[in-house]
Amino acid sequence: MILFVDYVKKYYDKEYNLNCAETIIYAANERYELNLDKKALKSMAAFGGGMGIGDVCGAITGSLAVLGIVFVEDRAHESGKIKEISAEFFNRFQAIFKEKNCIELKEKFANYEERCSKMVYAAGKILEELIEEYK
């Protein structure tokens, strides 16, 4: 069985040249057959690099977008699960890295060669766990 993180690794490859948020949504689109069109995929472009200003990590925002797609029927207010699942994602990510902002995460865990792979792969693992647990 192919794990979600394998899809994440595929799209985080320099061949695709995607940012962290894009990587997560592209991988989820393929793995979970979300059937997102190019415009939906492009919606995550501005979330890479901590929304371009070093704020909340793109792997987090990309993952939250996927959780919304997977667990919300029409509107977040009508979903009994999305707040709980989103909070659980943050808790698990924070338990690993103790940070959520791109600048701090890059300073502590990234390097030129691997880029932000530690955060992106961890986010993918957490995302897969949550989808399996809450589906």
N, C-alpha and C positions, 0 to 999 in steps of 0.2 A: 504494500500500500504506500502510495506517495503521500508524504506529510505536507502540510501547508507550508512549512518552512522551506521545503524544496522548491516550491513555486516562488517563494520570496527570494530565495537565492538566485533563481533563474532571472527574475526581473531586476534584482539589484546588481547584476553584472554590468560592467561598464559598456557592454555592447548595446544595452537598452538606453543608457544615459538618463535614468529616471531618478527623481529625488526620493526621499524616504516615504513621504505620503503617497506619491504616485506608485511606488513599488508595492506598497501594501494593497492598494485598491486594484492594481493590475493583477497581482497574484490572486487576490480573492475573486476577482471577476472570472479568472480561468478555473480556479479550484472549485469554487462553489456555484459555477455556472450562473452567474448573476445576470448575464446578458446586458451588461451596461454598454451604452453606445459611446462613441469617441468623446462626445461633449461631457457626458457624466465622468468619464475617466479624466478628462482635462480639468474638471472641477477641483481636483486635488493639487493642481500645479502650484498654486500660491501658498500652499501649506508647508512646502519643503523649507528647510532651513529655519524652522521655528516661525513659520509664517513670514519668512524673509527677514525677520528682525531678531532672530535668536531666541524667540519665546518658546512656547510649548512645542516639543519635539514632533516632527512630521510623522514619525512612526506611530505616535500616539494619535494624532489627529486623523491620519489615514485609517487607523484601526477603529476609531470611534465612528467614522463614516461608514465603514463596513458593518459595524454592529447596528447602526441605524437602518441600513439597507436590509439586513438579515432579520432584525427583530421588530421593526415598526411596520405595521400594515399600511397606515395612511398618515397619521400624525403622532408625534412623540407624546402628546398629552393623552392619547388614547392607548398608549402602551403601558402596561403595568410593569414591564421588565426593563426598559431601556435605561432608566436612571440607575437601577441596581446593578445592571451588567456593566454600565460605563464606570460606575464607582469601583466595582470589582476589578476592572481592567486597570484603573489608576492605582489601586492598592497593590496589585501584583507587580506592576511596573516599578512603582516606588520602592517596593520591598527589595527589588534587585538593584536598582541604581541610586536610590535616595535622591533623585533629581527628576525633574520633568522638562526643564528648559534646555533647548538645543545648545546654547553657549556652554553651560556648565557640563552637559553630557559630553560634548566634543572635547572639552578640556581634560576630562577625566578618563574617557573611554575610547576616543577615536584617534586614528592616525592616518597619515596620507595614504598608505597602501590599503588598509582595510576600510577606510572611510568610517561610516557609522554602522558598520555591519553588526556589531554587538547589540545595539539598540533595535535595529530593524529585525534581526532574527529573533530576539527576545519578544518583541511585540508580536511577531508572527506566531510564536509558540503560545503566548498568552491568548491571542485571538482565537486560535484553533481550540484551545482548551475550553474557552468560554462558549464558543459555538457548540461544541460537543456537549457541554454540561447543561446549557439552557435550552437547547433545541428539543 
